[in-house]
């Protein structure tokens, strides 16, 4: 059996950005010495490090915020030792060198190197398997990961508990119990939240609510609106209005037409 890709569907839906920033806004840190970067630190929120920490480089990672279930599944701080990971160490050293040199195109290079660091950091978290109750714990389980990836890849499918259990190769009751234990919510609750996250993205891009409702298996726009408001605290139409207002405010004011 070929190995499933547990990250690509999530990465396709959320834009990952790693950018230079002021130190008090950073949430990605490379620590150590110029000759020996020894650890990588990713924090959920910006937090200044203790003065004793030898900071080589820092940046701001944005990746969909709380809407990204992968990012919100991380603990407050993720530490990754580089001593036993020579590839990550080499990428970290290159990141430090690029930031220090500050040559043309540095922002683009740092973003791509940072993306590689974050993806490899996520892989390491999944492969470690000791992640408590979270999406990462489900992705670390070879049975549950098949069902989770199916949800991420095919949110428009008419999933039932039984069909998701079939993806995992488990009985419905065993699948439901294990999923709740690993993720902290039922499979169908996770499916509903994932669909609503995608619906929010589609509506923000200007798609009609009726079409989005049909895509994610809601019987009517009203049904989607009720679920959406319960999840996000606002109606779908307000998301579209907010995006339009943001675009309008970003446009230059050319003044009155003569």
C-alpha positions as CSV (number, residue, x, y, z in Angstrom):
1,X,0.0,0.0,0.0
2,X,1.4,3.4,-0.9
3,X,1.8,6.0,1.9
4,X,-0.8,8.7,2.1
5,X,0.2,12.3,2.1
6,X,-1.0,13.7,5.4
7,X,-0.1,17.4,4.8
8,X,-0.7,18.4,1.2
9,X,-4.4,18.9,1.4
10,X,-4.0,21.2,4.4
11,X,-1.1,23.1,2.8
12,X,-3.1,23.6,-0.4
13,X,-5.9,25.4,1.6
14,X,-3.8,27.7,3.8
15,X,-1.1,30.0,2.5
16,X,2.1,29.6,4.5
17,X,4.2,32.7,4.9
18,X,7.5,33.1,6.7
19,X,8.7,36.7,6.8
20,X,11.4,38.8,8.6
21,X,9.9,40.9,11.4
22,X,10.6,42.8,14.5
23,X,11.8,40.5,17.3
24,X,8.8,41.1,19.5
25,X,6.5,39.9,16.6
26,X,8.5,36.7,15.9
27,X,7.2,33.2,16.5
28,X,9.9,31.2,14.7
29,X,13.4,31.2,16.3
30,X,16.7,29.6,15.4
31,X,18.9,29.3,18.4
32,X,22.6,28.4,18.9
33,X,25.8,29.8,17.5
34,X,26.8,30.8,14.0
35,X,29.0,27.7,13.7
36,X,26.4,25.5,15.4
37,X,22.7,26.3,15.2
38,X,21.3,23.8,17.8
39,X,17.5,24.2,17.9
40,X,14.4,25.5,16.2
41,X,11.5,27.0,18.2
42,X,8.0,27.7,17.0
43,X,5.6,29.4,19.3
44,X,1.9,29.7,19.0
45,X,2.0,33.4,19.7
46,X,4.7,36.1,19.6
47,X,6.7,35.9,22.8
48,X,10.1,37.4,23.6
49,X,12.7,34.9,24.6
50,X,14.8,35.0,27.7
51,X,18.0,37.1,27.4
52,X,20.0,33.9,28.0
53,X,18.8,32.4,24.7
54,X,21.3,32.9,21.9
55,X,19.1,33.9,19.0
56,X,20.6,33.5,15.5
57,X,17.5,34.4,13.5
58,X,13.8,35.0,13.9
59,X,10.8,35.4,11.7
60,X,7.0,35.6,11.7
61,X,5.1,32.5,10.5
62,X,1.5,33.0,9.4
63,X,-0.5,30.0,8.2
64,X,-4.3,30.5,8.3
65,X,-4.4,31.4,12.0
66,X,-7.0,29.6,14.1
67,X,-8.8,28.4,11.0
68,X,-5.9,26.1,10.2
69,X,-6.6,22.9,12.3
70,X,-3.0,21.8,11.9
71,X,-1.5,25.0,13.3
72,X,-4.1,25.2,16.1
73,X,-3.3,21.6,17.1
74,X,0.3,22.5,18.0
75,X,1.3,23.0,21.6
76,X,2.2,26.6,22.7
77,X,5.9,25.9,22.0
78,X,7.4,23.4,19.7
79,X,11.2,22.7,20.2
80,X,13.2,20.8,17.6
81,X,16.8,19.8,18.3
82,X,19.0,20.0,15.3
83,X,21.9,17.8,16.4
84,X,20.2,14.6,15.1
85,X,18.7,16.2,12.1
86,X,21.5,17.3,9.8
87,X,19.2,18.3,6.9
88,X,17.2,20.7,9.1
89,X,20.4,22.0,10.6
90,X,21.7,22.8,7.1
91,X,18.5,24.6,6.1
92,X,18.5,26.5,9.4
93,X,22.1,27.6,8.8
94,X,21.3,28.8,5.3
95,X,18.3,30.7,6.7
96,X,20.6,32.5,9.2
97,X,23.1,33.3,6.5
98,X,20.5,34.7,4.1
99,X,19.0,36.8,6.8
100,X,22.4,38.2,7.8
101,X,23.6,38.9,4.2
102,X,20.3,40.7,3.3
103,X,20.9,40.5,-0.4
104,X,18.4,41.1,-3.2
105,X,15.6,38.6,-3.2
106,X,16.1,37.8,0.5
107,X,12.4,37.9,1.4
108,X,11.6,35.3,-1.3
109,X,14.5,33.0,-0.3
110,X,13.6,33.2,3.4
111,X,9.9,32.5,2.7
112,X,10.9,29.3,0.8
113,X,13.4,28.1,3.3
114,X,11.0,28.9,6.1
115,X,8.3,26.9,4.4
116,X,10.6,23.9,4.2
117,X,11.5,24.3,7.9
118,X,7.8,24.4,8.9
119,X,6.8,21.4,6.8
120,X,9.7,19.3,8.1
121,X,8.8,20.5,11.7
122,X,5.2,19.3,11.1
123,X,6.5,15.9,9.8
124,X,8.6,15.5,12.9
125,X,5.7,16.3,15.2
126,X,3.5,13.7,13.4
127,X,6.2,11.1,13.3
128,X,6.9,11.6,17.1
129,X,3.4,10.4,17.8
130,X,3.3,11.8,21.4
131,X,1.1,14.9,20.7
132,X,-1.8,14.5,23.2
133,X,-5.3,15.0,22.0
134,X,-5.1,16.9,18.7
135,X,-5.3,16.6,14.9
136,X,-1.6,15.8,14.9
137,X,-2.2,12.8,17.1
138,X,-4.8,11.5,14.6
139,X,-2.4,12.1,11.7
140,X,0.2,10.1,13.6
141,X,-2.1,7.1,13.8
142,X,-1.9,5.0,10.6
143,X,-5.6,4.0,10.8
144,X,-7.1,7.4,11.7
145,X,-4.9,9.3,9.3
146,X,-6.5,7.5,6.4
147,X,-9.9,8.8,7.5
148,X,-8.6,12.3,8.3
149,X,-6.9,12.6,4.9
150,X,-10.1,11.4,3.2
151,X,-12.0,14.2,5.0
152,X,-9.4,16.8,4.0
153,X,-9.2,15.6,0.4
154,X,-12.9,15.1,-0.3
155,X,-15.0,17.4,1.9
156,X,-17.8,17.4,-0.7
157,X,-18.3,13.7,-0.3
158,X,-21.4,12.5,1.5
159,X,-19.5,11.0,4.4
160,X,-21.2,9.0,7.1
161,X,-19.6,7.5,10.2
162,X,-19.7,4.1,8.6
163,X,-17.9,5.2,5.4
164,X,-15.2,7.0,7.4
165,X,-14.7,4.0,9.6
166,X,-14.2,1.9,6.4
167,X,-11.4,4.3,5.4
168,X,-9.7,3.6,8.7
169,X,-10.4,-0.1,8.6
170,X,-12.2,-0.1,11.9
171,X,-15.7,-0.8,13.1
172,X,-17.8,2.4,13.5
173,X,-17.9,2.2,17.3
174,X,-14.2,1.6,17.6
175,X,-13.4,4.3,15.0
176,X,-15.6,6.9,16.8
177,X,-14.1,6.1,20.2
178,X,-10.5,6.2,19.0
179,X,-11.1,9.4,17.0
180,X,-12.6,11.2,20.0
181,X,-9.8,10.0,22.1
182,X,-7.1,11.3,19.7
183,X,-8.7,14.5,18.4
184,X,-11.0,15.5,21.3
185,X,-14.2,15.6,19.1
186,X,-16.2,13.1,17.1
187,X,-15.4,12.4,13.4
188,X,-18.6,14.0,12.2
189,X,-18.0,17.1,14.3
190,X,-14.5,17.4,12.8
191,X,-16.0,17.0,9.3
192,X,-18.5,19.7,9.9
193,X,-15.8,22.1,11.1
194,X,-13.6,21.4,8.2
195,X,-16.4,22.0,5.7
196,X,-17.2,25.3,7.4
197,X,-13.6,26.4,7.3
198,X,-13.5,25.7,3.6
199,X,-16.9,27.4,3.1
200,X,-15.6,30.5,4.8
201,X,-12.6,30.6,2.4
202,X,-14.9,30.1,-0.6
203,X,-17.3,32.8,0.5
204,X,-14.4,35.2,1.2
205,X,-13.3,34.7,-2.5
206,X,-16.8,35.8,-3.6
207,X,-18.6,32.5,-4.4
208,X,-22.3,32.5,-4.0
209,X,-23.6,31.1,-0.7
210,X,-26.0,28.8,-2.5
211,X,-23.2,27.1,-4.4
212,X,-21.0,26.8,-1.4
213,X,-23.9,25.2,0.6
214,X,-24.5,22.6,-2.1
215,X,-20.7,21.9,-2.4
216,X,-20.4,21.0,1.3
217,X,-23.5,19.0,1.6
218,X,-25.8,21.5,3.3
219,X,-29.4,21.2,2.2
220,X,-29.9,24.9,1.8
221,X,-28.1,28.3,2.1
222,X,-30.1,28.8,5.3
223,X,-28.8,25.6,6.8
224,X,-25.2,26.7,6.0
225,X,-25.8,30.1,7.4
226,X,-27.1,28.7,10.7
227,X,-24.1,26.4,11.1
228,X,-21.7,29.1,9.9
229,X,-23.0,31.6,12.5
230,X,-22.8,29.0,15.3
231,X,-19.2,28.2,14.4
232,X,-17.8,31.7,13.6
233,X,-20.1,34.0,15.4
234,X,-21.1,35.9,12.2
235,X,-23.2,35.3,9.1
236,X,-21.6,34.2,5.8
237,X,-22.7,37.5,4.2
238,X,-20.7,39.5,6.7
239,X,-17.5,37.7,5.7
240,X,-18.0,38.7,2.1
241,X,-18.8,42.3,3.2
242,X,-15.6,42.4,5.3
243,X,-13.5,41.2,2.4
244,X,-15.0,43.8,0.0
245,X,-14.4,46.6,2.5
246,X,-10.8,45.5,3.0
247,X,-10.2,45.5,-0.7
248,X,-11.8,48.9,-1.1
249,X,-9.7,50.4,1.7
250,X,-6.5,49.0,0.2
251,X,-7.2,50.7,-3.1
252,X,-5.5,54.1,-3.6
253,X,-7.8,57.1,-3.2
254,X,-7.7,58.9,-6.5
255,X,-10.0,61.7,-5.4
256,X,-13.1,62.9,-7.2
257,X,-13.3,62.4,-11.0
258,X,-12.9,65.8,-12.7
